[in-house]
Amino acid sequence: MEFITNSPEQTEKLGAALGNILPAGSIIAYEGDLGAGKTAFTRGLARGLGCTDLVTSPTYTIVNEYLSGRLPLFHFDMYRLHSSDDLWDIGWEDYLERGGICAVEWSENVADAMENAITVRMEKLGEESRRIIIEGGIDLASVSL
């Protein structure tokens, strides 16, 4: 399903709508360039999960954990990883077994570990406008801006 957002707030709102319906164990595989809105979308995702923590980019930590919502949210940044072997080395399987939501930025770097993921493709259309395409095994009928 394709959406157009015209501000970071709308991008967050779309993320929150998805967070409201995600089942435990979901993997979100983000695709998009720097500045496409992945972290803004994840802030909304966290809000939709009921998370009250401050959500920031995990660029230098590889993963940030947010545990205050109805499900734990694990926000990964795979930009510095070179293969899915690196992902397994940091405990990917352990995160999957915890039954939370794994939101993965730069998922294309670990594509073979993204089995059954919901793909969120983000494209900059303008300064604040984004095209966001969400695909995967989830009913998106209730997701809207």
Secondary structure as UniProt FT lines:
FT   STRAND          2..5
FT   HELIX           8..21
FT   TURN            24..25
FT   STRAND          27..31
FT   TURN            34..35
FT   HELIX           38..48
FT   TURN            49..50
FT   TURN            59..61
FT   STRAND          63..66
FT   STRAND          73..77
FT   TURN            79..80
FT   HELIX           84..89
FT   TURN            90..91
FT   HELIX           92..97
FT   TURN            98..99
FT   STRAND          101..105
FT   HELIX           107..113
FT   TURN            115..116
FT   STRAND          118..124
FT   STRAND          130..135
FT   TURN            141..142
//
